[in-house]
Each structure stands twice: as C-alpha cells, then as structure tokens.
Amino acid sequence: MGRYGQKLVKLLSLSSALQQAQHKKLALQQQLQTLTWVQSESLSQKNEFDEISERVEDRKLVMGNMLMQAKVVEEHAKTKEEHLSSEIKSLLVSGTSLSVARKKLQDSGKLLAGEMGVS
C-alpha cells in the first residue's frame, strides 16, 4: 500500500469519525430539545400552580374578612337582642303597673259612684 492508500485509509477513518460525531451531535441535539421541552412544560405547570395558589390565598383572605364581618354582625345582633329583651321586660313591668293603676282607678270610681249614689 502506497502513500496514496495510506491517505485514503486515513481519509476514510476521518470520514467515519466525522459521521459518528455528527450522529452524536444529532442525538445530543434531540436530547437537548427534549430537555428544553420538559423544562418549558415544568415551568408552565409551576406558573399555573402559582396562579391557583394565589387565587386560593385571595379566597382565604375574602373568607377571613367575611368571617370577621359575620362575627361583628353576630355581636351587634346579640347586643340588640339584649337591649330589646331589657326593653320588653321594662314594658311588661310598666304594663303591669298600668293594669294595677287602672284596677285601683276603677275601684276608686266605683267607690265614688257608690258614695254619690248613697247621698
């Protein structure tokens, strides 16, 4: 084998090595593309999760505020109920006093009528 043959063998060897390197490069590009897609999907899902989490936190705040408002309204209603209960008791006492006074007035009226009729 002469010089020409040696150069041809070397050229074929280099050509084969280049082809293998190109196949490896293509395989690495495909892997990189897949990893990039996976990373993109992962980031998209994380963003979606973050948005959902934020909405949940917002709803928690709204529910907390509603709960506080409900407690304030409940306390206000309780205070009103106690006040009305006190007013009703006062009215009952006043009604009883009026009833007693009316009865006494009727009795006094009967006595006066009886005294006037006797005279």
PAZAKOL-120749 format. One record per residue: residue number from 1; chain; y, z, x of N, C-alpha, C in turn. Coordinates in steps of 0.001 Angstrom, whole numbers. Layout:
! PAZAKOL-120749
ZAKOL   num   chaine       nc2       nc3       nc1      cac2      cac3      cac1       cc2       cc3       cc1
ZAKOL   NUM        A         Y         Z         X         Y         Z         X         Y         Z         X
...
***
This chain:
! PAZAKOL-120749
ZAKOL   num   chaine       nc2       nc3       nc1      cac2      cac3      cac1       cc2       cc3       cc1
ZAKOL     1        A     -1150         0       842         0         0         0      1232         0       902
ZAKOL     2        A      2076      -875       600      3250     -1006      1452      4421      -208       921
ZAKOL     3        A      5485      -496      1592      6713       203      1215      7080       -65      -233
ZAKOL     4        A      6868     -1288      -622      7189     -1688     -1986      6317      -905     -2968
ZAKOL     5        A      5060      -738     -2674      4123         8     -3513      4505      1471     -3602
ZAKOL     6        A      4914      2042     -2484      5321      3462     -2477      6571      3656     -3339
ZAKOL     7        A      7496      2718     -3224      8730      2822     -4009      8411      2654     -5494
ZAKOL     8        A      7459      1770     -5781      7063      1542     -7166      6411      2803     -7736
ZAKOL     9        A      5543      3458     -6974      4884      4703     -7411      5946      5779     -7632
ZAKOL    10        A      6876      5868     -6681      7949      6865     -6795      8801      6577     -8027
ZAKOL    11        A      9088      5311     -8276      9893      4910     -9427      9169      5246    -10720
ZAKOL    12        A      7850      4970    -10756      7058      5291    -11946      7003      6804    -12159
ZAKOL    13        A      6872      7558    -11094      6837      9017    -11171      8171      9552    -11697
ZAKOL    14        A      9263      9013    -11162     10599      9442    -11617     10830      9038    -13072
ZAKOL    15        A     10355      7860    -13434     10483      7378    -14804      9721      8292    -15755
ZAKOL    16        A      8515      8692    -15348      7694      9596    -16154      8372     10962    -16280
ZAKOL    17        A      8920     11461    -15175      9625     12754    -15187     10850     12680    -16088
ZAKOL    18        A     11570     11559    -16052     12746     11362    -16895     12346     11357    -18362
ZAKOL    19        A     11238     10683    -18665     10759     10627    -20036     10378     12026    -20525
ZAKOL    20        A      9704     12797    -19691      9326     14173    -20060     10580     15026    -20278
ZAKOL    21        A     11555     14841    -19403     12805     15603    -19529     13514     15229    -20829
ZAKOL    22        A     13492     13932    -21186     14127     13500    -22431     13397     14067    -23641
ZAKOL    23        A     12048     14113    -23587     11275     14722    -24678     11598     16213    -24793
ZAKOL    24        A     11695     16894    -23667     12037     18324    -23680     13433     18518    -24256
ZAKOL    25        A     14348     17638    -23842     15731     17723    -24321     15758     17542    -25837
ZAKOL    26        A     15018     16561    -26343     14948     16310    -27775     14358     17518    -28503
ZAKOL    27        A     13293     18092    -27964     12661     19276    -28570     13638     20450    -28581
ZAKOL    28        A     14364     20639    -27476     15349     21728    -27409     16498     21486    -28386
ZAKOL    29        A     16911     20237    -28549     17972     19923    -29500     17525     20251    -30925
ZAKOL    30        A     16269     19929    -31234     15742     20234    -32567     15659     21740    -32788
ZAKOL    31        A     15218     22464    -31768     15158     23930    -31875     16560     24503    -32057
ZAKOL    32        A     17504     23982    -31279     18888     24442    -31376     19454     24146    -32766
ZAKOL    33        A     19153     22969    -33284     19606     22592    -34610     19018     23537    -35665
ZAKOL    34        A     17737     23842    -35534     17086     24769    -36463     17717     26157    -36367
ZAKOL    35        A     17915     26641    -35152     18526     27962    -34971     19948     27995    -35525
ZAKOL    36        A     20684     26918    -35332     22051     26835    -35857     22026     26890    -37381
ZAKOL    37        A     21074     26172    -37992     20949     26185    -39447     20584     27581    -39948
ZAKOL    38        A     19630     28229    -39270     19212     29579    -39655     20395     30541    -39546
ZAKOL    39        A     21150     30422    -38465     22315     31296    -38266     23345     31045    -39362
ZAKOL    40        A     23565     29791    -39711     24516     29435    -40758     24082     30010    -42109
ZAKOL    41        A     22798     29876    -42428     22263     30424    -43674     22385     31945    -43699
ZAKOL    42        A     22075     32557    -42575     22161     34011    -42466     23594     34479    -42683
ZAKOL    43        A     24548     33794    -42082     25961     34147    -42233     26398     33955    -43680
ZAKOL    44        A     25937     32874    -44294     26277     32615    -45695     25741     33724    -46598
ZAKOL    45        A     24500     34139    -46364     23908     35223    -47158     24620     36543    -46907
ZAKOL    46        A     25009     36791    -45670     25748     38024    -45354     27088     38038    -46078
ZAKOL    47        A     27773     36899    -46086     29062     36813    -46785     28882     37051    -48276
ZAKOL    48        A     27823     36479    -48840     27543     36672    -50261     27242     38151    -50541
ZAKOL    49        A     26449     38758    -49680     26139     40182    -49822     27413     41024    -49732
ZAKOL    50        A     28291     40688    -48782     29543     41429    -48622     30414     41319    -49876
ZAKOL    51        A     30451     40125    -50478     31232     39930    -51698     30661     40759    -52841
ZAKOL    52        A     29337     40741    -52964     28692     41534    -54022     28952     43014    -53787
ZAKOL    53        A     28833     43438    -52553     29074     44836    -52203     30509     45243    -52542
ZAKOL    54        A     31444     44360    -52261     32852     44642    -52561     33066     44758    -54069
ZAKOL    55        A     32426     43863    -54836     32550     43941    -56297     31950     45244    -56823
ZAKOL    56        A     30828     45658    -56240     30200     46921    -56654     31143     48090    -56368
ZAKOL    57        A     31756     48085    -55186     32697     49156    -54833     33892     49166    -55788
ZAKOL    58        A     34398     47966    -56119     35513     47868    -57073     35115     48451    -58423
ZAKOL    59        A     33902     48118    -58863     33432     48638    -60153     33249     50146    -60101
ZAKOL    60        A     32794     50645    -58958     32662     52104    -58800     34021     52775    -58977
ZAKOL    61        A     35047     52184    -58359     36394     52747    -58479     36862     52719    -59924
ZAKOL    62        A     36631     51589    -60610     37034     51470    -62013     36303     52509    -62856
ZAKOL    63        A     35000     52644    -62627     34217     53624    -63388     34700     55047    -63085
ZAKOL    64        A     35029     55308    -61837     35552     56625    -61469     36860     56907    -62181
ZAKOL    65        A     37735     55912    -62220     39013     56082    -62919     38796     56296    -64413
ZAKOL    66        A     37868     55522    -64982     37579     55686    -66413     37012     57067    -66696
ZAKOL    67        A     36168     57553    -65796     35592     58885    -65965     36687     59946    -65926
ZAKOL    68        A     37604     59796    -64971     38712     60767    -64873     39568     60722    -66140
ZAKOL    69        A     39866     59512    -66630     40660     59378    -67853     39922     60003    -69035
ZAKOL    70        A     38612     59790    -69106     37822     60364    -70194     37864     61894    -70144
ZAKOL    71        A     37816     62446    -68931     37880     63909    -68795     39243     64429    -69240
ZAKOL    72        A     40305     63701    -68880     41655     64108    -69293     41763     64060    -70815
ZAKOL    73        A     41254     62979    -71423     41296     62844    -72881     40464     63946    -73527
ZAKOL    74        A     39312     64247    -72951     38452     65305    -73483     39167     66656    -73442
ZAKOL    75        A     39818     66944    -72320     40561     68207    -72195     41709     68260    -73198
ZAKOL    76        A     42393     67130    -73355     43509     67058    -74305     42993     67300    -75727
ZAKOL    77        A     41871     66673    -76063     41282     66846    -77393     40850     68298    -77604
ZAKOL    78        A     40290     68896    -76563     39858     70298    -76660     41057     71219    -76907
ZAKOL    79        A     42145     70963    -76184     43368     71758    -76355     43912     71585    -77774
ZAKOL    80        A     43928     70329    -78254     44405     70052    -79622     43522     70759    -80647
ZAKOL    81        A     42195     70716    -80418     41259     71357    -81341     41520     72863    -81396
ZAKOL    82        A     41727     73473    -80228     42006     74909    -80186     43314     75229    -80907
ZAKOL    83        A     44325     74374    -80685     45620     74579    -81330     45483     74441    -82850
ZAKOL    84        A     44761     73392    -83295     44567     73189    -84733     43748     74322    -85343
ZAKOL    85        A     42766     74798    -84616     41953     75920    -85097     42833     77147    -85310
ZAKOL    86        A     43715     77378    -84363     44651     78509    -84466     45584     78323    -85668
ZAKOL    87        A     46054     77081    -85853     46946     76790    -86992     46208     77004    -88310
ZAKOL    88        A     44946     76573    -88374     44155     76735    -89603     43959     78214    -89903
ZAKOL    89        A     43647     79013    -88880     43488     80460    -89084     44782     81070    -89602
ZAKOL    90        A     45886     80625    -89032     47192     81120    -89456     47455     80739    -90915
ZAKOL    91        A     47107     79503    -91279     47279     79063    -92664     46377     79848    -93617
ZAKOL    92        A     45169     80141    -93173     44266     80934    -94015     44826     82337    -94260
ZAKOL    93        A     45351     82946    -93206     45946     84281    -93337     47153     84201    -94266
ZAKOL    94        A     47985     83173    -94067     49168     83011    -94932     48747     82762    -96367
ZAKOL    95        A     47715     81952    -96573     47232     81667    -97932     46723     82935    -98596
ZAKOL    96        A     46007     83729    -97837     45501     84999    -98376     46669     85916    -98745
ZAKOL    97        A     47659     85980    -97850     48844     86815    -98131     49571     86318    -99369
ZAKOL    98        A     49695     85002    -99521     50357     84439   -100702     49572     84754   -101970
ZAKOL    99        A     48252     84674   -101853     47400     84963   -103006     47555     86422   -103441
ZAKOL   100        A     47579     87314   -102461     47768     88743   -102762     49144     88960   -103377
ZAKOL   101        A     50177     88328   -102799     51544     88483   -103311     51642     87924   -104730
ZAKOL   102        A     50987     86795   -105009     51008     86195   -106350     50343     87121   -107354
ZAKOL   103        A     49216     87691   -106927     48495     88622   -107808     49382     89826   -108137
ZAKOL   104        A     50075     90359   -107100     50968     91500   -107324     52120     91099   -108238
ZAKOL   105        A     52623     89878   -108032     53723     89389   -108853     53278     89241   -110303
ZAKOL   106        A     52046     88730   -110491     51516     88595   -111849     51345     89972   -112490
ZAKOL   107        A     50812     90898   -111695     50627     92261   -112216     51967     92877   -112579
ZAKOL   108        A     52963     92681   -111706     54302     93217   -111975     54877     92564   -113222
ZAKOL   109        A     54647     91264   -113357     55144     90546   -114540     54503     91067   -115805
ZAKOL   110        A     53215     91371   -115749     52513     91897   -116917     53039     93284   -117272
ZAKOL   111        A     53267     94098   -116212     53816     95427   -116443     55196     95362   -117098
ZAKOL   112        A     56015     94448   -116572     57366     94283   -117141     57279     93805   -118575
ZAKOL   113        A     56390     92863   -118815     56232     92341   -120167     55732     93439   -121091
ZAKOL   114        A     54845     94255   -120573     54303     95344   -121383     55380     96383   -121665
ZAKOL   115        A     56205     96693   -120682     57270     97677   -120880     58314     97120   -121823
ZAKOL   116        A     58588     95867   -121712     59595     95265   -122582     59057     95162   -124009
ZAKOL   117        A     57794     94941   -124142     57191     94843   -125482     57086     96212   -126118
ZAKOL   118        A     56942     97263   -125356     56798     98621   -125869     58134     99144   -126351
ZAKOL   119        A     59213     98750   -125678     60510     99300   -126006     61003     98894   -127325
***
